[in-house]
Amino acid sequence: MRNLEINYWLHSILSILLGPCEVSTARKSESVRSFERMGCSLGSPKFKRFRFSEDGATAVEFALIAPALIFLTFAIVESGIAFAADILLKNATYDAARTGRTGFVSEDSTQDATVKAKIRSQAGVLMDVDKLVITSMSYKGFDVLKKPEPFTDKNGNGVRDDGENFTDVNGNGAYDLDQGANGYGGTAQVVLYTVTYPWTFHTPVLKQIVGNNGTVELTATAVVQNEPY
């Protein structure tokens, strides 16, 4: 039966390509004649229905577009979650900065632990708190925020060279390009809070074109001036 089917379809293809006159009825194999006796000739209603039938076309079309559709859906969902995590991180940082500026300390705790616990409790909804990097730098005022420590530029080249005197603003015994001091500062000091988190995308293709191997660094900052506590 399988050989009959193969011979018949070969004859059908030749008839379509060469025309009915090129394939003599006399040369038809016994299998083809058998199919025609069964009512399966090229001109039969059964064959015409087969040639022009669109049954299953929707399934084939869906199979073609499904991979792209699925990828697009996952990419949109994961990007939305990443944006939500970024907003969540910024809100957590701002709330922690507001707590830090008051000098509030939880019972049986420290200011550092209190501030970090505030951030982790909120960011932990979407992030692994162990991957959060939380830093704070205090300054004497807004005008010196992220500014280098002052120095005496003897040769006038605009850069501090070895041997040139400088003012050790943060008291760490070394010259720094950022004169901020680690910590939460004192009364009326300005504090810069910075929180970073390595967010990783998992959707195929997307993770290869976004960030560094699918990882982007979410960053949130907040600048506040401490109250006179």
Secondary structure per residue as TSV (DSSP state, phi and psi in degrees):
chain	resnum	aa	ss	phi	psi
A	1	M	-	360.0	-36.8
A	2	R	H	-65.2	-40.9
A	3	N	H	-65.1	-36.1
A	4	L	H	-61.7	-42.2
A	5	E	H	-63.8	-43.9
A	6	I	H	-63.2	-46.4
A	7	N	H	-63.4	-39.3
A	8	Y	H	-64.5	-44.9
A	9	W	H	-71.0	-30.8
A	10	L	H	-64.3	-43.2
A	11	H	H	-64.3	-38.8
A	12	S	H	-63.1	-43.5
A	13	I	H	-64.1	-42.8
A	14	L	H	-63.6	-37.0
A	15	S	H	-65.9	-37.7
A	16	I	H	-70.3	-40.6
A	17	L	H	-75.9	-42.0
A	18	L	H	-99.8	-16.8
A	19	G	-	95.9	156.7
A	20	P	T	-65.0	-23.8
A	21	C	T	-78.3	-19.5
A	22	E	T	-83.6	-19.7
A	23	V	S	-113.2	100.7
A	24	S	-	-68.4	141.7
A	25	T	G	-63.2	-29.0
A	26	A	G	-67.1	-26.9
A	27	R	G	-89.7	-4.3
A	28	K	-	-61.5	138.3
A	29	S	-	-73.8	164.5
A	30	E	H	-59.9	-34.7
A	31	S	H	-65.6	-39.3
A	32	V	H	-66.7	-43.2
A	33	R	H	-64.4	-32.3
A	34	S	H	-66.0	-42.6
A	35	F	H	-63.5	-39.6
A	36	E	H	-67.5	-35.5
A	37	R	H	-64.1	-26.1
A	38	M	T	-83.0	0.9
A	39	G	T	88.1	24.8
A	40	C	-	-114.8	33.3
A	41	S	-	-72.5	168.7
A	42	L	T	-60.5	-30.8
A	43	G	T	-93.3	1.5
A	44	S	S	-71.5	153.5
A	45	P	H	-58.8	-33.7
A	46	K	H	-63.0	-44.9
A	47	F	H	-68.3	-38.9
A	48	K	H	-64.0	-41.1
A	49	R	H	-62.8	-37.3
A	50	F	H	-65.5	-43.0
A	51	R	H	-67.1	-37.7
A	52	F	H	-103.5	4.1
A	53	S	-	-70.9	139.0
A	54	E	-	-110.1	14.2
A	55	D	T	-61.1	130.4
A	56	G	T	87.6	-3.0
A	57	A	H	-63.2	-38.3
A	58	T	H	-63.5	-40.2
A	59	A	H	-65.2	-39.2
A	60	V	H	-67.0	-43.4
A	61	E	H	-63.3	-40.7
A	62	F	H	-65.1	-39.4
A	63	A	H	-62.2	-30.2
A	64	L	H	-75.4	-39.5
A	65	I	H	-95.8	-11.8
A	66	A	H	-57.2	-46.5
A	67	P	H	-56.9	-45.5
A	68	A	H	-66.7	-38.3
A	69	L	H	-66.1	-43.5
A	70	I	H	-64.6	-43.4
A	71	F	H	-60.4	-45.6
A	72	L	H	-62.8	-40.1
A	73	T	H	-63.2	-48.6
A	74	F	H	-65.1	-38.3
A	75	A	H	-64.0	-41.8
A	76	I	H	-65.8	-45.1
A	77	V	H	-63.1	-46.1
A	78	E	H	-69.0	-35.9
A	79	S	H	-65.1	-39.1
A	80	G	H	-62.6	-40.1
A	81	I	H	-65.4	-38.4
A	82	A	H	-64.6	-41.8
A	83	F	H	-64.7	-39.1
A	84	A	H	-64.0	-40.0
A	85	A	H	-64.8	-38.0
A	86	D	H	-64.5	-43.9
A	87	I	H	-64.6	-42.4
A	88	L	H	-60.8	-40.9
A	89	L	H	-65.6	-40.3
A	90	K	H	-66.3	-41.6
A	91	N	H	-65.7	-40.4
A	92	A	H	-64.0	-40.0
A	93	T	H	-66.4	-41.8
A	94	Y	H	-65.4	-42.6
A	95	D	H	-64.6	-39.4
A	96	A	H	-66.6	-37.7
A	97	A	H	-65.2	-38.5
A	98	R	H	-64.7	-36.1
A	99	T	H	-69.9	-42.0
A	100	G	H	-64.9	-35.4
A	101	R	H	-69.2	-19.0
A	102	T	T	-86.9	-13.0
A	103	G	T	78.7	12.2
A	104	F	-	-66.4	137.9
A	105	V	-	-132.2	127.6
A	106	S	-	-64.5	157.1
A	107	E	T	-61.5	136.0
A	108	D	T	57.0	39.0
A	109	S	S	-142.8	-173.5
A	110	T	-	-122.8	167.6
A	111	Q	H	-63.7	-40.5
A	112	D	H	-61.1	-46.6
A	113	A	H	-67.0	-36.0
A	114	T	H	-65.4	-46.7
A	115	V	H	-64.4	-46.4
A	116	K	H	-66.9	-35.2
A	117	A	H	-64.9	-35.0
A	118	K	H	-63.3	-44.6
A	119	I	H	-66.9	-45.8
A	120	R	H	-66.6	-34.8
A	121	S	H	-65.1	-33.1
A	122	Q	H	-88.3	-45.1
A	123	A	H	-69.0	-23.8
A	124	G	T	-65.3	-10.2
A	125	V	T	-62.5	-38.7
A	126	L	T	-122.2	-7.8
A	127	M	S	-125.8	157.5
A	128	D	-	-81.7	110.9
A	129	V	G	-62.5	-22.5
A	130	D	G	-70.3	-16.7
A	131	K	G	-96.4	-3.6
A	132	L	-	-71.9	136.0
A	133	V	E	-114.4	113.8
A	134	I	E	-115.3	122.8
A	135	T	E	-132.3	156.7
A	136	S	E	-144.8	136.6
A	137	M	E	-127.6	131.7
A	138	S	E	-105.4	145.4
A	139	Y	E	-133.4	160.4
A	140	K	S	-74.4	-23.7
A	141	G	-	-168.3	171.1
A	142	F	G	-66.4	-28.3
A	143	D	G	-71.3	-17.1
A	144	V	G	-110.4	13.0
A	145	L	T	-60.4	122.0
A	146	K	T	57.8	26.6
A	147	K	-	-94.8	150.4
A	148	P	-	-72.1	160.3
A	149	E	-	-69.2	141.0
A	150	P	-	-66.1	146.3
A	151	F	B	-145.8	166.6
A	152	T	-	-93.8	112.3
A	153	D	-	-89.6	85.5
A	154	K	T	-64.0	-41.2
A	155	N	T	-93.3	0.4
A	156	G	-	66.8	26.4
A	157	N	S	-93.2	2.7
A	158	G	S	78.2	2.9
A	159	V	S	-129.1	139.8
A	160	R	-	-76.3	122.7
A	161	D	-	-102.4	160.0
A	162	D	T	-55.4	133.8
A	163	G	T	98.2	-17.9
A	164	E	-	-80.5	135.7
A	165	N	-	-68.8	149.0
A	166	F	B	-145.4	163.1
A	167	T	-	-98.6	118.6
A	168	D	-	-81.7	81.6
A	169	V	T	-63.1	-44.0
A	170	N	T	-89.2	-1.7
A	171	G	-	68.2	27.5
A	172	N	S	-97.0	3.7
A	173	G	S	79.2	10.2
A	174	A	S	-141.5	157.6
A	175	Y	-	-79.7	134.4
A	176	D	-	-127.8	144.0
A	177	L	S	-77.0	-11.1
A	178	D	S	-128.8	113.0
A	179	Q	-	-80.3	6.0
A	180	G	-	-67.5	151.3
A	181	A	E	-109.6	140.1
A	182	N	E	-62.4	137.6
A	183	G	S	127.1	-167.5
A	184	Y	-	-109.6	9.1
A	185	G	-	68.1	-173.5
A	186	G	-	-118.6	-162.8
A	187	T	T	-56.7	131.4
A	188	A	T	65.3	5.4
A	189	Q	-	-79.9	157.2
A	190	V	E	-95.3	133.6
A	191	V	E	-124.2	131.6
A	192	L	E	-104.0	116.2
A	193	Y	E	-98.5	132.9
A	194	T	E	-133.2	129.1
A	195	V	E	-129.6	129.4
A	196	T	E	-124.3	154.2
A	197	Y	E	-149.6	131.2
A	198	P	E	-82.5	102.6
A	199	W	E	-91.7	129.0
A	200	T	E	-112.0	130.6
A	201	F	-	-89.2	146.2
A	202	H	-	-118.3	-11.2
A	203	T	S	-67.2	127.6
A	204	P	T	-55.1	150.8
A	205	V	T	73.3	-52.3
A	206	L	H	-60.8	-42.1
A	207	K	H	-69.6	-14.9
A	208	Q	H	-89.2	-16.1
A	209	I	H	-113.2	-7.8
A	210	V	S	-109.3	129.9
A	211	G	T	62.5	-148.8
A	212	N	B	-104.3	100.6
A	213	N	T	55.7	39.7
A	214	G	T	86.7	2.6
A	215	T	E	-110.8	127.0
A	216	V	E	-119.8	148.6
A	217	E	E	-95.6	113.8
A	218	L	E	-81.8	131.7
A	219	T	E	-129.7	134.8
A	220	A	E	-131.3	135.9
A	221	T	E	-131.4	152.1
A	222	A	E	-148.6	133.9
A	223	V	E	-117.4	124.0
A	224	V	E	-135.9	159.3
A	225	Q	E	-108.8	127.9
A	226	N	-	-62.3	145.5
A	227	E	-	-76.6	161.1
A	228	P	-	-76.0	70.1
A	229	Y	-	-91.5	360.0
